[in-house]
Amino acid sequence: MQNLILTIVLCVAGLPVFSQTPEPPMTMERLGKILSALDPEAKASSNAMEFSIDGIPVIVIADPVADRMRAMVPIRSSDGMTQEELLRVMQANFDSALDARYAVAQGRLWGAFIHPLSPLERDQLISALVQTVNLARTYGQAYSGGAQVFGGGDSNGIYEQLFEELRKKGQEL
């Protein structure tokens, strides 16, 4: 019953409904294969990969010992952000950023997604990457992770199109 309710909520929200088929645990090797399928020019170093989605740079760092991963997109310098801008990104973290979040570290504003590594599923990863990229795309405007919570508007179609495009690239993984 819980799965049915979740599926209905996702459909109403316009979000992709993920497969109910269990996947193998996410490992560094599997993560690397998925990211390389999304961008064949991805560069790996130690526990990080750098690549781009639609021309936007993305960094994914994972630590299998801590069972954590982080996807990050640099947005702008945090120097000079006004109190209103900081308040707006915090508001977006509550309602429109979805699973991604705005974050400040090392003098930069980032779009970030943080999740345990091993239970992460392929479609969750792809959705998280799309949301994180969309935080950078919509900064200063909609401050949105992508899909509109209750559907409607143009953003939903753009989110779904990018999600499906990236999903097809890593279909076999």
Secondary structure by P-SEA (a helix, b strand, c coil): caaaaaaaaaaaaccccccccccccccaaaaaaaaaaacccccccccbbbbbcccbbbbbbbbccccbbbbbbbccccccccaaaaaaaaaaaacccccbbbbbcccbbbbccccccccccaaaaaaaaaaaaaaaaacccccccccccccccaaaaaaaaaaaaaaaaaccc
